[in-house]
């Protein structure tokens, strides 16, 4: 005959059984990785991240006197030939370019997330 204490022990999992079931859950293979981003499936950049002169994603964005942001190399090339705003065509009081650090940080984050 089976004693009540033996019957209760047989119906409850042992500490070893619990440990192995936890281990099995931890040792399960990881889920499949997400599809890697490629130029074909990457999201397009927001328009404000694209230089209006070069039409490419900015790397070193700068402010010009017209209040717009441009890629530094594209703006420098533009201002070697013109005193006018690339966006409005209006004469600019200065050709000074100021780094747009906030926009650069946003673009870097966008590139890392893409």
C-alpha positions as CSV (number, residue, x, y, z in Angstrom):
1,X,0.0,0.0,0.0
2,X,1.0,3.6,-0.7
3,X,1.2,5.8,2.3
4,X,-0.4,9.3,2.2
5,X,3.0,11.0,2.5
6,X,4.5,9.0,-0.4
7,X,1.4,9.8,-2.5
8,X,1.6,13.5,-1.8
9,X,5.4,13.5,-2.7
10,X,4.8,11.7,-5.9
11,X,2.1,14.2,-7.1
12,X,4.2,17.3,-6.3
13,X,7.2,18.2,-8.4
14,X,10.6,18.0,-6.6
15,X,12.9,20.9,-6.2
16,X,15.1,19.2,-8.9
17,X,12.2,19.0,-11.3
18,X,11.4,22.7,-10.8
19,X,15.0,23.6,-11.3
20,X,15.2,21.6,-14.5
21,X,12.0,23.1,-15.8
22,X,13.4,26.6,-15.2
23,X,16.7,25.7,-16.8
24,X,14.8,24.4,-19.9
25,X,13.1,27.8,-20.2
26,X,16.4,29.6,-20.0
27,X,18.2,27.3,-22.4
28,X,15.5,27.7,-25.1
29,X,16.9,29.1,-28.3
30,X,16.5,32.8,-28.7
31,X,13.8,34.1,-31.0
32,X,14.9,34.6,-34.6
33,X,16.5,38.0,-35.2
34,X,14.6,40.8,-37.0
35,X,15.3,41.1,-40.6
36,X,18.4,43.3,-40.9
37,X,18.0,46.7,-42.4
38,X,19.2,47.2,-45.9
39,X,19.0,50.3,-48.2
40,X,16.0,48.6,-49.8
41,X,13.9,48.2,-46.6
42,X,15.3,51.1,-44.5
43,X,12.8,53.9,-43.8
44,X,13.4,57.1,-45.7
45,X,14.8,60.0,-43.7
46,X,12.5,62.7,-42.5
47,X,12.7,65.6,-45.0
48,X,14.3,68.0,-42.5
49,X,17.3,65.6,-42.3
50,X,17.9,66.0,-46.1
51,X,20.0,68.9,-47.4
52,X,18.0,71.0,-49.8
53,X,21.1,71.6,-51.9
54,X,22.6,68.1,-52.2
55,X,19.3,66.2,-51.6
56,X,21.2,63.8,-49.4
57,X,21.1,62.9,-45.7
58,X,23.1,65.5,-43.8
59,X,26.2,64.5,-42.0
60,X,27.5,67.9,-40.8
61,X,24.4,70.2,-40.8
62,X,24.9,73.9,-40.4
63,X,22.6,76.9,-40.1
64,X,22.9,79.7,-42.6
65,X,21.7,83.3,-42.2
66,X,18.4,82.5,-43.9
67,X,17.5,80.2,-41.0
68,X,17.6,77.0,-43.0
69,X,20.0,74.1,-42.4
70,X,22.3,72.7,-45.0
71,X,25.1,70.1,-45.3
72,X,28.3,72.0,-44.6
73,X,30.1,71.0,-47.8
74,X,27.1,71.8,-50.0
75,X,26.6,75.2,-48.4
76,X,30.2,76.1,-48.6
77,X,30.2,75.2,-52.3
78,X,27.0,77.2,-52.8
79,X,28.3,80.3,-51.1
80,X,31.5,80.3,-53.1
81,X,29.3,81.0,-56.1
82,X,26.4,82.9,-54.7
83,X,25.4,85.5,-52.0
84,X,21.8,84.3,-52.1
85,X,19.8,81.8,-50.0
86,X,19.6,78.4,-51.7
87,X,16.0,78.2,-50.4
88,X,14.6,81.7,-51.0
89,X,16.9,83.3,-53.5
90,X,17.1,86.4,-51.3
91,X,20.5,88.0,-50.7
92,X,22.1,87.0,-47.4
93,X,23.7,89.5,-45.0
94,X,26.5,87.0,-44.2
95,X,27.8,83.7,-45.5
96,X,28.7,82.6,-41.9
97,X,27.7,79.0,-41.2
98,X,26.9,77.8,-37.6
99,X,26.9,74.1,-36.6
100,X,23.5,72.7,-36.0
101,X,24.3,70.2,-33.2
102,X,20.7,69.4,-32.3
103,X,19.9,68.4,-35.9
104,X,23.2,66.4,-36.1
105,X,22.2,64.4,-32.9
106,X,18.8,63.7,-34.4
107,X,20.3,62.4,-37.6
108,X,22.8,60.2,-35.8
109,X,20.0,58.7,-33.7
110,X,17.9,58.1,-36.9
111,X,20.9,56.3,-38.5
112,X,21.5,54.1,-35.5
113,X,17.8,53.2,-35.3
114,X,17.5,52.4,-39.1
